[in-house]
Amino acid sequence: NVLIADGSGLSLRGIASGNRGASEDAGLLIMKDNEVVSRGFMQNIPTFDIERVEVLRGPQGTTYGRNATAGVMHFMSYRPSEDFKGGLKIDTGNYNLRATEGFVNGSLGDDVSARLSGMFSKHDGYFEDALTGESIDDEEVTALRGQVLFEPNEDLSLLFRTHWLDFHADAFAPRKNNQLEIPFSAGPGGWPFVTYTEVSSDPWTIVTNDNELDGYDIQVWGASLEIQKSFGDLSLFSMTAYTTGEDEAQLDLLGTPISFFVESVSNNAETWTQEIRLDNTNSNNRLDWMVGAFYLLEKHDRAATSVLLGGLCAQLPAGCLNPPNFLPFFYGGIPFDSLDQAETVQAFTQLNDTDSFGIFGEISYDISDDTNLILGLRYSDDKKDYDGINTASGALSFFFLEGDSVRSDTSNSWDALSGKIALSHHLTDNIMTFGSVSNGYKSGGFNAEPASAEAVTSFDEETVTTTELGIKMDAFDERLRLNISVFDSNYEDIQATFINASAVAVARNVGSAFIRGMEIEGVALLSENLRLQFAAADLDHEYEEFVTEAGGTGADVVGNPIQEAPDWTATLAVMYDIPLSSGAMVGLRADYRGRGETSTTPENDPLAVREGSRVFNAQMSYTSPDGSLNVALWGRNLNNEAEVGTITPQLQIFTQRALSYGPPRTVGITLNYMFN
């Protein structure tokens, strides 16, 4: 029930994370090494030197410092240790893949150890220009992480971390999603102004426009100090973190050879977080408790510029010599002496400051040796100061604004009580049943691109209440591990972003919905060397209530499936190990990943539906007798599935949507070497 769509963010159990505007929070809490990563553009976390990934499904607010309606995804790196060891990983493959990862770990002296890890990855783009044969969306990423651990005694540890990321991808490569669609017309039934058909049926072959796009760049840097201190039966945890980042992106939103609609976006943000927790888990009492506090101070500046029909004389010189004055343009004729006079520019800036504070706690009580009760409670308080300006100029500025500009200078605050109750019971040593009721909260925000003074509004907080029942078991002499759960979520005051008739993003509360689901996960040891791993989920979901507010589209979404929620997801992996007489091991693995279709808009527009996908991967590896060397031959997306990632919204008079695809079939070789 986790959906990670390329370019479209995350969703968990049908709840999309969101986080487009500067004042919007994410529904899915992303953490790395106990640090909250609050801004969406900073959540591109390279998974190198990762020990594990923890996923908490459902509302949360009493386990970690930041509240969330969807759940938590937590990336945990390896911590430093005194043992000297290191590792090197090298990848090579098609599309000119060149990647290197490495780490070195060891002691720096008495009570001090350190770990330095990093990665560099580069590959040619998966999309090809049909005219030149050159790749379009090349990608390069470099990341470093340094850690120093000081442990003067067994009761105290101080861990300092710093991390840096530089990510670059060439131009976003959009493609038409309907070969027969007219991308630009005078209106319903109107005269076509421009028509275009893709030159190739290959999803990864397109024709780019004459505008040299800058692509996508992200830089993130941060540092944190983690302190753990024991006082007898009590344990204190403190995490202080600072992160700053910026990104720039420029995209062609239509995917045609002519630059009809180009958007440039930049984000700049910095966050301070402080979390403190105190618990008695060292006491071994029947009653365990934990209390904590969390504070976040965040500044986020976002700017965007959209150019409509810009520079067309350079791209359509014939149109400048014979301007289309004769067309019934927009039902009445707008006479342009030159196509360049049609150029329209919309620009907006958003500056948001957030002060977020929370107090939370949990009590865990062993009613008996087999039964445990957990109670959790949280109080959250969020205050946001927002300043934005939305401007438009040019012949078609009325598409974006009712006047020349709209100013937003406002503030608001939101608070809520949330919590959970959970009961678990061991039927036997190997079978445990559980039930829980939990609710989560996500603070409100502000409409990011108001088209009029009346649209300068804030939206309310979002809440989710989930009831869940399940069973976890080890069976058949512990050769089968099986987890089954069912849940029912009431999703209230849903925050969503609509693209209205003026192609302006409108963020607001759309109403309520239900999400009901079932999840089955398991690992089976079929023989000494053959292992099967599987997971499947089914979701039933739809909008139950729709609230019309100022600035909305007026579309009724009641009965529609929830945005970014697939009806089903499934994974299956088969692993077989072949031991050799030398002590070495040959490993074979094949896996399948599939999901149902999802709608990228609440309105369930057929052109905005992301089709379901089915992907097959395989790997064959060799591990040396001492385990220090591993060589793997792998293939991903062997069936060459064209998985849809981003789908752009319908924009103004353009009746077309553009989309992009995930990677095609890739093959390569990975070498891992460990030393100590």
C-alpha positions as CSV (number, residue, x, y, z in Angstrom):
1,N,0.0,0.0,0.0
2,V,2.9,2.3,-0.6
3,L,2.9,4.1,-4.0
4,I,6.0,5.9,-5.1
5,A,5.2,7.5,-8.5
6,D,8.1,9.1,-10.3
7,G,7.6,12.9,-10.2
8,S,4.2,12.6,-8.3
9,G,5.3,12.1,-4.7
10,L,4.1,9.4,-2.3
11,S,1.0,7.9,-1.0
12,L,0.4,5.4,1.8
13,R,-2.8,3.4,2.3
14,G,-4.5,5.7,-0.2
15,I,-3.5,9.0,1.4
16,A,-1.4,11.2,-0.8
17,S,1.4,13.2,0.7
18,G,0.8,16.5,-1.1
19,N,3.2,19.4,-0.1
20,R,3.1,21.5,-3.4
21,G,2.9,25.0,-2.0
22,A,5.2,26.7,0.5
23,S,2.5,26.6,3.3
24,E,1.4,23.0,2.7
25,D,2.5,20.1,4.9
26,A,3.1,16.5,3.9
27,G,0.6,13.7,4.8
28,L,3.4,11.1,4.8
29,L,6.1,11.9,7.3
30,I,9.6,11.4,5.8
31,M,12.5,10.9,8.3
32,K,16.1,10.1,7.9
33,D,18.2,9.1,10.9
34,N,15.6,10.5,13.4
35,E,15.4,13.8,11.6
36,V,12.2,15.1,10.1
37,V,12.4,16.1,6.4
38,S,9.5,18.4,6.1
39,R,9.7,19.9,2.6
40,G,8.8,17.8,-0.4
41,F,11.7,18.9,-2.7
42,M,14.2,17.8,0.0
43,Q,12.8,14.3,0.3
44,N,14.9,13.0,-2.6
45,I,17.0,10.9,-0.2
46,P,19.7,8.7,-1.9
47,T,19.5,5.2,-0.3
48,F,23.2,4.5,0.2
49,D,24.8,3.0,3.3
50,I,21.2,2.3,4.6
51,E,20.8,-0.2,7.4
52,R,17.0,-0.4,7.2
53,V,13.8,1.4,6.2
54,E,10.9,1.5,8.7
55,V,7.4,2.1,7.5
56,L,4.6,2.9,10.0
57,R,1.2,2.7,8.2
58,G,-1.6,4.8,9.5
59,P,-1.9,8.1,11.4
60,Q,0.9,9.0,13.7
61,G,1.7,11.6,16.3
62,T,2.6,9.7,19.5
63,T,5.6,7.7,18.3
64,Y,7.8,10.4,16.6
65,G,8.0,14.1,16.9
66,R,6.0,15.3,13.9
67,N,2.3,14.5,13.3
68,A,1.1,12.9,10.0
69,T,-2.1,11.6,8.6
70,A,-0.7,8.9,6.3
71,G,2.1,7.4,8.3
72,V,5.9,7.4,8.5
73,M,8.7,6.3,6.2
74,H,12.0,6.3,8.1
75,F,15.4,5.8,6.5
76,M,18.1,4.6,9.0
77,S,21.8,4.7,8.1
78,Y,24.5,2.5,9.6
79,R,25.9,4.1,12.8
80,P,29.6,4.4,13.5
81,S,31.4,1.6,15.5
82,E,34.9,1.0,16.8
83,D,35.6,-1.8,14.3
84,F,37.7,-0.9,11.3
85,K,35.9,-1.9,8.1
86,G,34.9,-0.5,4.8
87,G,33.2,-1.3,1.5
88,L,33.1,-0.4,-2.1
89,K,30.2,-0.9,-4.6
90,I,30.5,-0.3,-8.3
91,D,27.6,-0.4,-10.8
92,T,27.8,-0.4,-14.6
93,G,25.0,-0.9,-17.1
94,N,23.2,0.2,-20.2
95,Y,22.3,3.9,-20.7
96,N,26.0,4.4,-19.8
97,L,25.3,3.8,-16.1
98,R,28.3,4.6,-13.9
99,A,27.8,4.5,-10.1
100,T,30.1,4.1,-7.1
101,E,29.2,3.9,-3.4
102,G,31.6,3.4,-0.5
103,F,32.1,3.7,3.2
104,V,34.9,3.5,5.8
105,N,34.3,3.0,9.5
106,G,36.5,2.8,12.5
107,S,37.9,4.3,15.8
108,L,39.4,7.8,16.0
109,G,40.7,7.2,19.5
110,D,39.4,6.5,23.0
111,D,35.6,6.5,23.0
112,V,35.3,8.1,19.6
113,S,34.4,6.4,16.3
114,A,33.4,7.7,12.9
115,R,31.9,6.7,9.6
116,L,32.2,8.4,6.2
117,S,30.1,7.2,3.3
118,G,29.2,8.6,-0.1
119,M,27.9,7.9,-3.5
120,F,28.2,9.1,-7.1
121,S,25.8,8.0,-9.8
122,K,25.4,9.1,-13.4
123,H,23.5,7.7,-16.4
124,D,22.3,8.9,-19.8
125,G,18.7,9.8,-20.2
126,Y,16.1,7.2,-20.8
127,F,14.3,9.4,-23.3
128,E,15.7,9.9,-26.8
129,D,15.2,12.8,-29.2
130,A,13.7,11.3,-32.3
131,L,15.4,13.8,-34.6
132,T,19.0,13.9,-33.1
133,G,19.1,10.5,-31.4
134,E,20.6,12.2,-28.3
135,S,19.4,11.4,-24.8
136,I,17.3,14.0,-23.1
137,D,16.9,13.4,-19.4
138,D,20.5,12.6,-18.2
139,E,20.9,12.3,-14.5
140,E,23.7,12.8,-12.0
141,V,23.7,12.6,-8.2
142,T,26.5,13.0,-5.6
143,A,25.9,12.6,-1.9
144,L,28.1,12.5,1.2
145,R,27.4,11.6,4.9
146,G,29.8,12.0,7.8
147,Q,29.2,10.7,11.4
148,V,31.2,11.0,14.6
149,L,30.1,9.1,17.7
150,F,31.4,9.9,21.2
151,E,30.6,7.4,23.9
152,P,32.5,8.3,27.1
153,N,30.6,5.6,29.1
154,E,27.8,3.1,28.7
155,D,25.2,5.7,29.8
156,L,26.0,8.5,27.3
157,S,26.4,8.8,23.6
158,L,26.6,11.9,21.3
159,L,26.3,11.4,17.6
160,F,27.1,14.2,15.2
161,R,26.0,13.9,11.6
162,T,26.3,16.0,8.5
163,H,25.0,15.3,5.0
164,W,25.2,16.9,1.6
165,L,23.4,16.2,-1.7
166,D,23.7,17.5,-5.2
167,F,21.2,16.2,-7.8
168,H,20.9,17.2,-11.4
169,A,18.6,15.9,-14.2
170,D,18.3,17.3,-17.7
171,A,15.0,18.4,-19.1
172,F,11.8,16.8,-18.0
173,A,10.7,14.8,-21.0
174,P,7.0,15.1,-21.5
175,R,5.0,13.2,-24.1
176,K,1.4,13.4,-25.4
177,N,-0.9,11.0,-23.7
178,N,-3.4,10.8,-26.5
179,Q,-2.3,10.5,-30.1
180,L,-5.6,11.8,-31.5
181,E,-6.0,14.8,-29.2
182,I,-5.6,18.4,-30.5
183,P,-3.3,20.0,-28.0
184,F,-4.4,23.6,-28.7
185,S,-7.8,24.8,-29.8
186,A,-10.1,27.8,-29.7
187,G,-12.4,26.0,-27.3
188,P,-14.9,23.2,-27.3
189,G,-15.7,22.6,-31.0
190,G,-13.5,25.6,-31.9
191,W,-11.1,25.8,-34.7
192,P,-7.7,24.1,-34.2
193,F,-4.8,26.4,-33.9
194,V,-2.0,23.9,-33.7
195,T,-2.1,20.1,-34.1
196,Y,0.7,17.7,-33.3
197,T,1.2,13.9,-33.4
198,E,4.1,12.1,-31.8
199,V,6.5,10.9,-34.4
200,S,7.1,7.5,-32.6
201,S,4.9,5.0,-30.8
202,D,7.9,4.3,-28.5
203,P,7.1,5.8,-25.1
204,W,10.7,6.8,-24.6
205,T,11.2,8.6,-28.0
206,I,10.0,12.2,-28.3
207,V,10.7,15.4,-30.2
208,T,11.9,18.2,-28.0
209,N,11.2,21.9,-28.5
210,D,13.7,24.6,-29.5
211,N,13.8,26.0,-26.0
212,E,16.8,24.6,-24.2
213,L,15.4,23.6,-20.8
214,D,17.5,23.9,-17.7
215,G,16.3,20.6,-16.2
216,Y,16.1,20.0,-12.5
217,D,18.7,20.8,-9.8
218,I,18.6,20.1,-6.0
219,Q,21.2,21.0,-3.4
220,V,20.6,20.0,0.3
221,W,22.9,20.3,3.3
222,G,22.3,19.6,6.9
223,A,23.7,18.7,10.3
224,S,22.3,17.1,13.4
225,L,23.3,16.2,17.0
226,E,21.7,13.2,18.6
227,I,22.1,12.7,22.4
228,Q,21.1,9.5,24.3
229,K,21.6,9.5,28.1
230,S,20.5,6.9,30.7
231,F,19.7,7.7,34.3
232,G,19.1,4.3,35.8
233,D,15.7,3.2,34.7
234,L,15.2,6.4,32.6
235,S,16.4,7.1,29.1
236,L,16.6,10.6,27.5
237,F,16.7,11.1,23.7
238,S,17.4,14.5,22.1
239,M,17.7,15.3,18.4
240,T,18.7,18.8,17.2
241,A,18.8,19.2,13.4
242,Y,19.2,21.9,10.8
243,T,18.7,21.5,7.1
244,T,18.8,23.9,4.2
245,G,18.1,23.2,0.6
246,E,17.2,24.8,-2.8
247,D,16.0,23.5,-6.1
248,E,15.4,24.9,-9.6
249,A,13.3,23.3,-12.3
250,Q,12.1,24.4,-15.8
251,L,9.6,22.3,-17.7
252,D,7.8,22.2,-20.9
253,L,4.2,21.4,-19.7
254,L,2.8,20.3,-23.0
255,G,5.4,18.1,-24.6
256,T,5.3,19.4,-28.2
257,P,8.1,20.7,-30.4
258,I,6.8,24.3,-29.8
259,S,7.2,25.9,-26.4
260,F,3.6,26.8,-25.9
261,F,3.6,26.7,-22.1
262,V,6.9,26.6,-20.1
263,E,7.1,26.8,-16.3
264,S,10.1,27.7,-14.1
265,V,10.0,26.9,-10.4
266,S,12.5,27.5,-7.6
267,N,12.3,26.6,-3.9
268,N,14.5,27.7,-1.0
269,A,13.9,26.4,2.5
270,E,15.6,25.9,5.8
271,T,14.3,24.0,8.9
272,W,15.3,23.8,12.5
273,T,13.9,20.9,14.5
274,Q,14.2,19.9,18.2
275,E,12.8,16.7,19.6
276,I,13.2,15.4,23.2
277,R,11.8,12.1,24.6
278,L,12.0,10.6,28.1
279,D,11.0,7.0,28.8
280,N,11.4,4.3,31.4
281,T,12.0,1.4,29.0
282,N,15.1,0.2,31.0
283,S,12.9,-0.5,34.1
284,N,11.4,-3.8,32.9
285,N,8.1,-2.8,34.6
286,R,4.7,-3.9,33.5
287,L,4.0,-0.2,32.9
288,D,6.2,1.6,30.4
289,W,5.8,5.3,29.6
290,M,7.2,7.8,27.3
291,V,6.7,11.6,27.1
292,G,8.1,13.9,24.4
293,A,8.1,17.4,22.8
294,F,8.8,18.5,19.3
295,Y,9.5,21.9,17.8
296,L,9.9,22.9,14.1
297,L,10.9,26.3,12.8
298,E,10.7,26.5,9.0
299,K,11.1,29.1,6.3
300,H,10.2,28.2,2.7
301,D,10.4,30.6,-0.3
302,R,8.8,29.4,-3.5
303,A,8.7,31.2,-6.9
304,A,7.3,30.2,-10.2
305,T,7.0,31.8,-13.7
306,S,4.8,30.4,-16.5
307,V,5.2,31.7,-20.0
308,L,2.3,31.1,-22.3
309,L,2.8,31.4,-26.1
310,G,6.2,33.0,-25.6
311,G,8.7,33.6,-28.4
312,L,6.5,32.0,-31.0
313,C,7.9,34.1,-33.8
314,A,11.3,32.4,-33.5
315,Q,9.6,29.0,-33.5
316,L,6.8,29.6,-36.0
317,P,8.2,32.3,-38.4
318,A,5.4,31.5,-40.9
319,G,2.9,32.4,-38.3
320,C,4.5,35.8,-37.9
321,L,4.4,36.5,-41.6
322,N,0.8,35.5,-41.8
323,P,-0.7,36.1,-38.3
324,P,-3.8,34.2,-37.5
325,N,-6.1,37.3,-37.3
326,F,-8.7,35.5,-39.5
327,L,-9.3,32.8,-36.9
328,P,-12.4,33.1,-34.6
329,F,-9.8,33.1,-31.8
330,F,-11.4,32.5,-28.4
331,Y,-14.9,33.0,-29.7
332,G,-14.5,36.6,-30.8
333,G,-11.2,37.2,-32.3
334,I,-8.1,38.7,-30.6
335,P,-6.2,40.4,-33.5
336,F,-2.5,39.8,-33.1
337,D,-0.3,41.7,-35.5
338,S,2.4,39.3,-34.5
339,L,2.4,36.0,-32.6
340,D,4.8,37.5,-30.2
341,Q,2.1,39.8,-29.0
342,A,0.3,36.8,-27.6
343,E,3.0,36.2,-25.1
344,T,1.6,36.1,-21.5
345,V,3.6,35.7,-18.3
346,Q,2.3,34.6,-14.9
347,A,4.6,34.9,-11.9
348,F,4.1,34.3,-8.2
349,T,6.1,34.2,-5.1
350,Q,5.3,32.5,-1.8
351,L,7.1,33.2,1.5
352,N,5.9,31.0,4.4
353,D,7.2,30.8,8.0
354,T,6.0,27.9,10.2
355,D,6.2,27.5,14.0
356,S,5.1,24.0,14.9
357,F,5.0,22.6,18.4
358,G,3.8,19.3,19.8
359,I,3.6,17.5,23.1
360,F,3.0,13.7,23.0
361,G,3.2,10.6,25.1
362,E,2.5,6.9,25.3
363,I,1.7,4.4,28.1
364,S,2.2,0.7,27.5
365,Y,0.8,-1.6,30.2
366,D,1.1,-5.5,30.3
367,I,-2.4,-6.5,31.5
368,S,-1.1,-10.1,31.6
369,D,1.8,-12.0,30.2
370,D,-0.1,-12.3,26.9
371,T,-2.0,-9.0,26.7
372,N,-0.7,-5.5,26.3
373,L,-2.5,-2.1,26.1
374,I,-1.1,1.1,24.6
375,L,-2.6,4.5,25.0
376,G,-1.2,7.6,23.2
377,L,-2.1,11.2,23.1
378,R,-0.7,14.3,21.3
379,Y,-1.4,18.0,21.3
380,S,-0.3,19.9,18.1
381,D,-0.1,23.6,17.5
382,D,0.9,25.2,14.2
383,K,1.2,28.8,13.3
384,K,2.0,30.1,9.8
385,D,2.8,33.5,8.4
386,Y,2.3,33.7,4.7
387,D,3.1,36.4,2.2
388,G,2.6,35.9,-1.5
389,I,2.0,37.9,-4.7
390,N,0.5,36.6,-8.0
391,T,0.9,38.7,-11.1
392,A,0.1,38.3,-14.8
393,S,0.9,40.4,-17.8
394,G,0.4,40.1,-21.6
395,A,-2.5,39.6,-24.0
396,L,-4.0,36.6,-22.2
397,S,-3.4,37.6,-18.6
398,F,-7.1,37.4,-17.9
399,F,-6.7,33.6,-18.0
400,F,-4.7,33.8,-14.8
401,L,-6.0,36.9,-12.9
402,E,-9.0,39.1,-12.7
403,G,-6.6,42.1,-12.4
404,D,-2.9,42.8,-12.7
405,S,-1.9,41.3,-9.4
406,V,-3.2,39.7,-6.2
407,R,-1.4,40.0,-2.8
408,S,-1.6,37.6,0.1
409,D,-0.3,38.8,3.4
410,T,-1.9,36.7,6.1
411,S,-1.4,34.4,9.0
412,N,-3.4,31.6,10.7
413,S,-3.0,28.9,13.4
414,W,-4.3,25.5,13.9
415,D,-4.3,23.1,16.8
416,A,-5.6,19.6,17.6
417,L,-5.7,16.7,20.0
418,S,-4.9,13.3,18.5
419,G,-4.1,9.9,19.8
420,K,-4.4,6.2,19.7
421,I,-5.4,3.1,21.6
422,A,-4.1,-0.3,20.8
423,L,-4.6,-3.8,22.3
424,S,-2.5,-6.9,21.5
425,H,-2.9,-10.4,22.7
426,H,-0.7,-13.5,22.2
427,L,-2.9,-16.5,21.5
428,T,0.2,-18.7,21.5
429,D,3.9,-18.0,21.5
430,N,3.8,-17.7,17.7
431,I,0.4,-16.1,17.1
432,M,-0.5,-12.5,18.1
433,T,-3.7,-10.6,17.4
434,F,-4.1,-6.9,17.6
435,G,-6.6,-4.0,17.3
436,S,-6.2,-0.3,17.3
437,V,-7.9,3.0,16.8
438,S,-5.7,6.0,15.9
439,N,-6.2,9.5,14.5
440,G,-3.8,11.9,12.9
441,Y,-3.8,15.6,12.0
442,K,-2.1,17.7,9.3
443,S,-2.2,21.5,9.8
444,G,-3.9,23.9,7.4
445,G,-2.3,26.3,5.0
446,F,-3.1,29.0,2.4
447,N,-4.3,29.0,-1.2
448,A,-1.0,29.5,-3.1
449,E,-2.1,31.1,-6.4
450,P,-5.3,33.2,-5.8
451,A,-6.7,34.6,-9.0
452,S,-8.6,37.4,-7.2
453,A,-8.8,39.1,-3.8
454,E,-11.7,36.8,-2.8
455,A,-9.5,33.7,-3.4
456,V,-7.0,34.8,-0.7
457,T,-8.1,32.2,1.7
458,S,-6.7,29.6,4.1
459,F,-7.8,25.9,4.2
460,D,-8.4,23.9,7.4
461,E,-6.5,21.1,8.9
462,E,-6.9,17.5,7.6
463,T,-7.7,14.6,9.9
464,V,-7.8,10.8,9.5
465,T,-9.2,8.2,12.0
466,T,-8.2,4.6,11.3
467,T,-9.6,1.4,12.9
468,E,-7.4,-1.6,12.3
469,L,-7.6,-5.4,13.2
470,G,-4.9,-7.9,12.4
471,I,-3.0,-11.1,13.2
472,K,0.7,-11.9,13.0
473,M,2.0,-15.5,13.1
474,D,4.8,-17.9,12.6
475,A,3.6,-21.3,11.5
476,F,4.8,-24.7,10.2
477,D,7.7,-24.8,12.6
478,E,8.5,-21.2,11.8
479,R,8.8,-21.8,8.1
480,L,6.0,-19.4,7.3
481,R,5.7,-15.8,8.7
482,L,2.3,-14.3,7.9
483,N,0.8,-10.9,8.7
484,I,-2.9,-10.1,7.9
485,S,-4.6,-6.8,8.7
486,V,-7.8,-5.0,7.7
487,F,-8.5,-1.3,8.3
488,D,-11.1,1.4,7.8
489,S,-10.1,5.0,7.6
490,N,-12.4,8.1,7.8
491,Y,-10.6,10.8,5.9
492,E,-12.0,14.3,6.8
493,D,-11.4,17.8,5.5
494,I,-9.2,16.4,2.7
495,Q,-6.7,18.9,1.4
496,A,-6.3,18.8,-2.3
497,T,-5.0,21.0,-5.1
498,F,-7.2,21.6,-8.1
499,I,-6.2,23.2,-11.4
500,N,-9.2,25.4,-12.1
501,A,-10.5,26.7,-15.4
502,S,-7.9,29.5,-15.4
503,A,-5.1,26.9,-15.0
504,V,-4.4,28.2,-11.5
505,A,-3.6,25.8,-8.7
506,V,-6.3,26.1,-6.0
507,A,-5.5,24.5,-2.7
508,R,-8.5,23.8,-0.4
509,N,-10.5,21.3,1.6
510,V,-12.6,19.1,-0.7
511,G,-14.6,17.2,1.8
512,S,-14.4,13.6,3.2
513,A,-13.8,10.1,2.0
514,F,-13.6,6.5,3.2
515,I,-10.6,4.2,2.7
516,R,-11.0,0.5,3.5
517,G,-8.4,-2.1,2.9
518,M,-6.8,-5.4,3.5
519,E,-3.1,-6.3,3.6
520,I,-1.4,-9.7,3.5
521,E,2.4,-10.1,3.9
522,G,4.5,-13.1,4.3
523,V,7.8,-14.9,4.0
524,A,7.9,-18.7,3.4
525,L,10.9,-21.0,3.6
526,L,9.9,-23.6,1.1
527,S,13.1,-25.6,1.4
528,E,16.6,-25.0,2.9
529,N,17.6,-22.9,-0.1
530,L,14.3,-21.7,-1.6
531,R,12.5,-18.7,-0.1
532,L,9.3,-16.9,-1.2
533,Q,8.3,-13.4,-0.1
534,F,5.0,-11.8,-1.0
535,A,2.7,-8.9,-0.2
536,A,-0.7,-7.9,-1.5
537,A,-3.2,-5.1,-0.6
538,D,-6.7,-4.3,-1.7
539,L,-8.3,-0.8,-1.3
540,D,-11.9,0.3,-1.5
541,H,-12.0,4.1,-1.5
542,E,-14.1,7.1,-2.7
543,Y,-15.0,10.6,-1.9
544,E,-18.2,10.8,0.2
545,E,-18.6,14.5,0.6
546,F,-17.7,17.5,-1.5
547,V,-17.7,21.1,-0.2
548,T,-17.8,24.0,-2.7
549,E,-15.8,27.0,-1.6
550,A,-14.7,30.3,-3.2
551,G,-12.0,29.7,-5.8
552,G,-13.0,26.1,-6.5
553,T,-13.7,24.4,-9.8
554,G,-17.3,23.6,-9.0
555,A,-16.7,20.0,-10.0
556,D,-18.5,17.3,-7.9
557,V,-16.1,14.5,-6.9
558,V,-18.5,12.5,-4.8
559,G,-18.2,8.8,-5.7
560,N,-14.9,9.3,-7.5
561,P,-11.8,7.3,-6.4
562,I,-9.4,9.1,-4.2
563,Q,-6.5,10.9,-5.9
564,E,-3.3,8.9,-6.1
565,A,-4.9,5.8,-4.4
566,P,-4.5,2.5,-6.4
567,D,-7.2,-0.2,-6.0
568,W,-4.5,-2.9,-5.5
569,T,-0.8,-3.4,-5.1
570,A,1.2,-6.6,-5.0
571,T,4.8,-7.9,-4.9
572,L,6.2,-11.4,-5.2
573,A,9.8,-12.5,-5.0
574,V,11.4,-15.9,-5.3
575,M,15.0,-16.5,-4.1
576,Y,17.0,-19.6,-4.5
577,D,20.6,-20.1,-3.1
578,I,23.0,-22.7,-4.6
579,P,25.9,-23.5,-2.2
580,L,29.1,-24.5,-3.9
581,S,31.7,-27.0,-2.6
582,S,34.2,-24.2,-2.2
583,G,31.9,-22.4,0.3
584,A,30.8,-19.8,-2.2
585,M,27.2,-19.2,-3.0
586,V,25.2,-18.6,-6.2
587,G,22.0,-16.7,-5.6
588,L,19.0,-16.5,-8.0
589,R,16.2,-14.0,-7.6
590,A,13.1,-13.1,-9.6
591,D,10.5,-10.6,-8.5
592,Y,7.2,-9.0,-9.6
593,R,5.7,-5.7,-8.7
594,G,2.2,-4.6,-9.8
595,R,-0.4,-2.0,-9.0
596,G,-3.8,-0.9,-10.2
597,E,-4.6,2.4,-12.0
598,T,-4.7,5.7,-10.1
599,S,-6.3,9.0,-10.8
600,T,-4.0,12.0,-10.5
601,T,-6.9,14.4,-10.0
602,P,-10.0,14.3,-7.7
603,E,-12.2,14.9,-10.7
604,N,-11.1,11.5,-12.2
605,D,-10.5,13.0,-15.6
606,P,-9.9,10.0,-18.0
607,L,-6.9,11.8,-19.5
608,A,-5.4,12.1,-15.9
609,V,-5.6,8.4,-15.1
610,R,-2.3,6.7,-14.5
611,E,-2.6,3.2,-15.9
612,G,-1.8,0.2,-13.7
613,S,1.6,-1.5,-14.2
614,R,3.3,-4.8,-13.9
615,V,7.1,-5.0,-13.6
616,F,9.4,-8.0,-13.6
617,N,13.0,-8.0,-12.3
618,A,15.7,-10.7,-12.0
619,Q,19.2,-11.1,-10.5
620,M,21.9,-13.7,-10.4
621,S,24.8,-13.3,-8.0
622,Y,28.0,-14.9,-6.8
623,T,29.3,-14.5,-3.2
624,S,32.8,-15.6,-2.3
625,P,33.4,-18.1,0.5
626,D,34.4,-15.4,3.1
627,G,31.6,-13.1,2.1
628,S,33.9,-10.2,1.2
629,L,33.1,-10.2,-2.6
630,N,29.7,-10.2,-4.3
631,V,29.1,-9.9,-8.0
632,A,25.6,-9.6,-9.4
633,L,24.1,-9.5,-12.9
634,W,20.7,-7.9,-12.8
635,G,17.9,-6.8,-15.0
636,R,15.1,-4.4,-14.1
637,N,11.8,-3.9,-15.8
638,L,12.6,-6.8,-18.0
639,N,9.2,-6.6,-19.7
640,N,9.8,-3.0,-20.6
641,E,6.7,-1.7,-18.9
642,A,6.0,2.0,-19.6
643,E,5.1,3.1,-16.1
644,V,3.5,6.5,-16.1
645,G,5.0,9.0,-13.6
646,T,4.0,12.6,-13.9
647,I,0.8,13.7,-15.7
648,T,0.5,17.5,-16.1
649,P,-2.8,19.2,-15.5
650,Q,-5.1,20.5,-18.2
651,L,-3.9,24.0,-18.9
652,Q,-6.0,26.9,-20.2
653,I,-7.1,26.5,-23.8
654,F,-4.7,23.5,-24.2
655,T,-6.8,20.4,-24.3
656,Q,-3.9,18.1,-24.0
657,R,-2.1,16.7,-21.0
658,A,1.6,15.6,-21.1
659,L,3.1,12.7,-19.2
660,S,6.4,11.1,-18.5
661,Y,7.5,7.5,-18.0
662,G,9.7,5.7,-15.6
663,P,12.9,3.9,-16.7
664,P,12.6,1.3,-19.5
665,R,14.4,-2.1,-19.4
666,T,17.8,-1.7,-17.7
667,V,20.5,-4.3,-17.2
668,G,23.9,-4.2,-15.5
669,I,26.5,-5.6,-13.2
670,T,27.2,-4.7,-9.6
671,L,30.4,-5.5,-7.7
672,N,30.5,-5.3,-3.9
673,Y,33.7,-5.6,-1.9
674,M,34.0,-5.5,1.9
675,F,37.2,-5.2,3.9
676,N,38.2,-5.1,7.6
